[in-house]
């Protein structure tokens, strides 16, 4: 505020009124500065928040992709395990069959030995 404006105001409306006008003007000025600072901080915080949200979206997308890969790998492992179980079951059946055949052969050999 210019000094001439202050002197003119005091001369026109009196000292108490001039002080009241000055205090209102000062409060309004301080309030505008505060609001400008608040708006600036709000803008910075929103930018920061939006940046973090975008980063988290990218990270979430990567995690989902990894999850898809892990699910596929797990499914493949389960499928391989199931195939192995079936193969071992087949081998187990074959071994049981061979044991039975060996017993029959042994019985046949003993029968032949007893005749000789």
Buried (B, 14 or more C-beta within 10 A) or exposed (E): EEEEEBEEBBEEEEEEEBEEBBEEEEEEEEEEEEEEEEEEEEEEEEEEEEEEEEEEEEEEEEEEEEEEEEEEEEEEEEEEEEEEEEEEEEEEEEEEEEEEEEEEEEEEEEEEEEEE
